[in-house]
Amino acid sequence: MNYRMVVFVLGRIFLVEAAMMLLPMVCSAIYGEWYMLPAFLLPAVILLLLGLAASLRTPKNTTIYARDGLAIVALVWVLMSAFGALPFVISGEIPAFADAFFEMVSGFTTTGSTILIDVEALSHGALFWRSFSHWVGGMGVLVFAMAVLPMTDGRAMHLMRAEVPGPTCGKLSSKLSDSAKILYGIYFAMTAVEVVFLCAGGMSLYDSLIHSFGTAGTGGFSSRGLSIGAYHSPYFEWVIGIFMLLFGINFNLYYFILMRHFREAFGSEELRAYLGIVLFSTVTIAANILSMVGGVGEAVRTAFFQVSSIITTTGYATADFNLWPTYSRILLLLLMFVGGCAGSTAGGLKISRVIIFFKAARQDLNKMLHTHAVTTIRFEGKPLDEKTLQGVHNYFNVYMLLVMLSTVLVSLDGFDLTTTFTAVITCLNNVGPGMELVGPMGNFSHFSDPVKYLLSFDMLAGRLELYPMLALFAPRLWRSRRTMR
């Protein structure tokens, strides 16, 4: 472990978070919420001092090894959430640290689960900070840092691999810093376009920013207690529903479109599967809930919005799907597992892994039927090597073990099976709402503090593809390289 380099990178991230806290301070000042300024200023000053102390001098050895990358990514997300929770505690808007930490972990991991009973009671500055964390966490905290801070490829590749969701991580440009800037350029442009569309429909600029942050990061925090349903606007539902779908697509494909590589973009196997699942789910759920709504148009719109929200793990709601028929609820539960595309801001297992699971199962069946057959699994037109296949299987095994262990531990709080199980699933997959007590009209305030910390761990593990968070508990991670020789 290169401890000095770990501390150096953490210091740089602290400086970034300190700068980010200026935005909610400006928002608070605009709305005359002067009591919120010290709540943001004090953590910002602490972060600034820690950041300067840790990163003022560049270490002699600037190499980031694979183990260092895992440690940095996990520590960055935990510490950013902890410091990000301080404004809520200092202002008294969320006085308990366990609650504030849960809320900020949910924000940065773009989960959207909340302990708040009355969202609209929060100040404008606090709500802005809460939703802005979605926007930063959506593309990745360290990807953001790579876009704004000088960092060589040799120091950054292990960070990007540990943070970017999906079975593999590639570069759009020969330089990782350029790749990060391209990703955030596309991300910023799409967010800005959504803000314009929402403002054009009559939504205030403040609410447009809040909901665009939530859509872009596929997080789902809203400034309204009833989420998007509070507006009773088909226009907003279509705009946000479509943008949720767009942010659930691999951002590499948008780059291909910009480069006029249309065949690579629209020929994506993962994209076709993603859109096919959305189409099938929307049509069948619309038919299933038709008798509960005003007509075919409303059924399609409601079904599309909720399917888009759940498969992209955004978590916005226009209806209480707790009241929907069993088929629709089960299908939405399955979509919580599936998630969006690799390389998007969505959570879940990812479409790419699901496709590989099915292809691997079909290959195993073929080997049983034709023992001498030699078959190769291909994805996106390329053969998959054994290392990638093994990685996908290992990921699923660890994922299921974490689901089972978390469900057993959360059950100690004594809630019903549906609430307990879906609370774990929605946190681990970064979805937001579950079912029953944690449904779209519910919250997580009922759980004990230890369970809130456990679910916070699940949110972080789900966002970081499991291994960085689990590695924190491995003694081998913390040994120096000299000790390991």
N, C-alpha and C positions, 0 to 999 in steps of 0.2 A: 504493500500500500504506500503510495506516494502522498503522505499526509500533508505536506506543505502545499502540494498542488491542489489537493482536495479543499483545503482551507482557502486557498487563493481563489478558486472558482466560486466557492460559497460567498466570499467577500464581494466578488463582482455581481453576483445575483442579488445580494443584499442592497447594493447600490441601485440596481434596476428597480427593486421593489420600493425603495425609498422614493425614487423619482415617480413611480406610478401613483403613490399616495397623494401627489400634488393634484391629480385630476379630481378625486372626490372632495378635496379641500376647496378647489375652485367651484365645484358644484354646490357645496354647502354655502359658500360665500354668495353665490348668485341668488340662492333662495333665502338668504338671511339667517341661516342656521349657524350662528357664530359659536354656539356651544360645542359644535362638532369639530371645530378647527383644532383645539388642543388634543382631541381624541385621535386625530390623524397625525398631527405634528409630532407628538411625543414618540410614537413608534417609528416615524420617519427619521427622526434625529437619532434614535437608537440604531436603526438599520444603517444610517449614514456613517456613524462612528465605527460600528462593527465592520462595515464594508471597507472603510478606509484603512482600518487597522489590519485587516486580513489580506488586502490586495494592493497595498501601497508599494510593496516590493515583489517583483516577479521572482519565483523560485529559480534556482540554478537548473534543476531538472524539471522541465515542463512537460514531460511525457505523462500521458494519461493512459494507464493500462486498463484492460477490460474490467478488472475488479474495482478500480478507481471510478470508472464510469458508472457502474452499478451503485456504488456508495454515494457518489455525487448526486445522481438523479434522485435517489430515494431521500437523501437528506435535504436537498433543495425543496422538494415538494412538501415534506413534513414541516420544515422550518418556515417556509413561505406561508403556509397555512396557519402556523402558530402565531407568527408576527401579524399576519393579516387579520387574525381574530381580535387582536388587542383593541382596535378602535371601537368595536362593539362592546367590549368589556368596560373600557375606560368611560365611554359615554353612558353606560348603563342601559343601552338599548337591548343588549343580550348580556345580562350581568354574569351568568354562569359561564366559566371558560369552556367547559365540556360542550355546552350548546354552541358557543361562538366558534369553537374549533371545528365541530361537526359542520356548521354552516359554511365555513370557509373552505374546508376540505371538499365539501359538496360543490362549492363554487369553482375552485381551481381544477378539480377533476371533471368538471362539467357534468356532474351527476344531476343536480337540481333537487335532491331530497332536502327537506327543510324541517326544522323544529319549530318554526314560527307559526303561531296560531293566528295572529293578526298582522299580515305582511304590511298592510297599508299604514300601520302605526309607526313604522320606521321613517326616519328622516330621508330626505332626497339624497343627501350625501352618502348615507349608509346603504341605501338601495342601489345607488350608482356603483359603489365599491363592490357590493355583493355581485352585481351582474357583470361588471367589468372583469372580475376574476374569471368568469366564463370565457370571455374573449381572449384573455391572455393564456389560460390553460388549454383552450381548444386546440390551438396549433402546437402548443408545448412551451413551457417556460424556458427551457434551454435552447430550443429552436429560436425563440424570440431573442434570447441573449446572443446567440450566434449571429443574428441579423443586425444587431445594434452594437456589438462589441467586437473588437479584433480578436480572432481566435483561429489558429492554424488548423488545417485538416487533421494533422496527426494528433492534436489535442482534443478534437471535437468528434471524431467518428464514433468512438465508443459511447459518447454522450447521446448522440443522435440515435444510435442503434438501441440504446436502453430506453429511450423516451418515445420514439415514433411508433405508433401502433401498427401491428401487422406481422406476418410471418417473416418478412425480409425488409431491409431498409436500403434504399438506393439513393443515388445523387442525381439531381436534375442537371447539375453543372459540374465541371471539373473541380470546382472549389465548393466545399461544404457551406462556407459563409455565403457564397452566391446562391446556393440552393435554398438556404434559409431566407434570403432576401426575396427570391422568386416566390416562395411559398407564402410569405407574409404579404407580398405585393398583391397576389391573387386574393388572399384572404381579406385584406383591407378593402380592395376594390369591390368584392362581392358584398361585404358588410355595408359599404357606403351606398351601393345600389339599393339594397333592401331598405335602408333608412329613407332614401328618397321615395321609394314606393309607398312606405307606410305614412310618411308625411303627406304624400299626394292624396291618400285616402282620408285625411283629416286627423290622424293621430299626432299628438304633440311631439316636438322634437325630443324632449326628455324621454317620453314613453317609447318613441321610435328607437332611440339609442338602447334603452334597456332591453327591448324585445329583440333587437338586431344582435346585441351581444349574446343573448341567450340562444338565438337561432344559429348564429355563426359558430359558437362553441358547442352547439347541440347540448346546451345545459338546461335551459328551461326555467330559470328564475324570472319571475314577472313582478311588476310593480302593483299588480292587482291580486287580491285574494282568490278570485275566481279564474285566474290566468286569462287566456285569450277569450274565454267564454264571457268575460265581463263586458266585452265590447259589443256583443251581439251583432257582429259585422261579417257577413259572408266574404266581403272583399279582403279583410284582414286575415281571415282563415285561409283563403286561397293563396294570398301572398306569402304568409308565414309557412303554410304547408309546403308550397313549392320550394321555398328557400331551404327549409329543413331537409327536403329531399336532395337538393343540390349540394348542401354541405356534408351530406352523407356519402358523397362520391369521392373516390381517390383523387387528390389534388394533382397528381401527376398527369391525369387525363386532361385537366384544364390547361396545363402547360403544353401538352401535345397539340391541343386545339389552337393555342396562341401561336405555336410554331408551324401551324398548318399540316400537322401530321394526323390527318383525320382518320386514316385507316387504323392507326394504333389506338386512337381515342375511342372510336365507336365500335371497334372490333374487340373490345375488352370483354373477356368471358365473365369476369366478375361483375361488370356493369350490366350486362344482359341478365344475369341471374338476379341481381339487386332489383332492377326495374320489374322483372317478371314476378318476383315475390311480392313487391308492392302492388302490382296490378291485380294479381290473384287475391291477395288479402283484402284489398279495397272492394273488389266486386263481391266477394262472398260475404264479407261483414256487412256491406250495404244491404245485400239481400236479407241477411239475418236480422238486421235491426229496422227493416223497412216499416214494419207495423208499429214501431215505437216513435217514429218521427213523422214530419208533415208530408213527405212525398219522396219521389225518387231522387230529385236534385239534392235535397237536404240530406238524405241517407248517404249518397255518394260523397258529398262534401264532408260530412261528419266522419265517415269511415276513412276517407283519404287523409284527413287531418290527423286522426288518431293513429293510423297506420304509419304515416310519415313521422309522427312524433315518437312513436315507440321504437320503430326499427332503426331510427337514427339516434336513439337514446336521448332525445331532447327532453321530453317530459311535459311539454305544454298540453293543455287540455281545453276542450270546448264542451265536453260532456263527461258525466260520471259513468265511466265504463264498468264500474262495479255493478251497475244495474242492468247491464246488457246480458243477452242470453249466454249460456255456457259456451257455445261454439266460439263466439266472438272473444270472450274472455280468455279461453284456452289459446286461441290463435295469437292474441296479443301477448300472452305469456311466452309463447314460443318465439315471437319476434324479439322479446327482451333478450333471449339467449343469442339469437342470430346476430343482431347489431348491423352496423353499416359496413362500408367497404374499408379495406386496409388503406392506410394513408389518408384517411379522412379525419374529421374531428369527432366522429361517432365512436361509441363504445361497443360492448358486446364481444362475442367470439370473433366476429368479422366474417363477411361473406366468403372471402377467399379460403379461410380455414374450413368452413362448412362444405364448400365444394370439394376441397381436398379430402375431407373425411369421407364423403360419399364415394369419391373415386377410389380411395384406398379400400373401402369396404367392397366395392364392386370387383376390384382387382383380387382381393382375398377370396371372394366367391368364385371367380374364374379359375383361380389356382386350384381350388377344391374340385371343380368340375373337369378341368383340363390340367392335370398335374405336370405335364411337360411343356405347357405354354409359357412363353417368355413375353411378359407385358411390361409396358412402361406407362407410368402416370404422367400425363401432360397437363399443364395449366398455363393458360394464356399462350398456347401454341408451343411452349417449351417443356422439355422433359424435366421432371423434378428429381433431384438427387436424393440419395438415401438420408443424408443429413437433414434436409428440409422436411422430409416426411417424418423422420424420427422426432424432429423438433415440434411439429404439429401435434403428434401423438402425445409427447411428453407434456406439452402445454395443456392439452385437454385433461390428462390424468391429474396434473397438479390443480387445475381449475376445479375439477369435481371433488377432489379431496378438500379443498378450501371451502367449497359450497357446503359439503356435509359437516365439516368441523364447525363452521360459522353458524349453521342452522341449529346444531346441537347446543352451542353456547348461547345463542340468542333466545332459544326456547326456555332458558332458565328464568326469563322475565315473565313467563306464564301466559303469553298471549296465544291466540288460536293459531292453528297450523298455517292457514293461508297468509295471515299477517306476518308470521315469523319467517316462512319460506320466501315469500315475495320481497320482504324487507332485505334479506340477504341477496337475492337475485338482482333486485333493482340497484343495490349499492355496488355489488361486484361488477355488474355490467354497465354502471354509470347511466342508468335510465332515468331515475327520479321517482316517479310514483310507482307504488306496488298495487296491492289490492287489500280490501277490507280496511283496517285502521290506517294503513299507509297508502290508501288509494289516492286518486287525483284530487279529492276534496278533503283528504286527511293530512296527517303530518307524523313526524317521528318524535314528537315531544313526550310520548308515553313511555319511551324506553329509559332504562336506568343509565347513569353515566358510564359504567363499564361497557355496556352494550353499545352506547354511542361511540365510544373510542374504538370498539371492535369493528363497528360498521364504517367508521372513518378509515380504519386500516383496509377494509375491503374495498372502499372507494379508491384509495390510493393504489392498492394492488391491481384492481381492474384497469385503472387508467394507465399504469406503467407496465402492463403485460406481466404481472405477477412477480417475476424474478427479482427486480431491484428491491422490492419491499421484503420479500422472503430472505434475500441475501443479507439484510441487516442483522438477522439472527444467526448467521453462520460465523462461528469463530474464525474460520479460515480467511474471511473477508478482511478482518482487522489486523492480520499479521503483516509485518513488514516483509518486503521481498527478501531481505537478508535472513530473516527467521525461517522462511520457507525453503531456503536452499539447503 
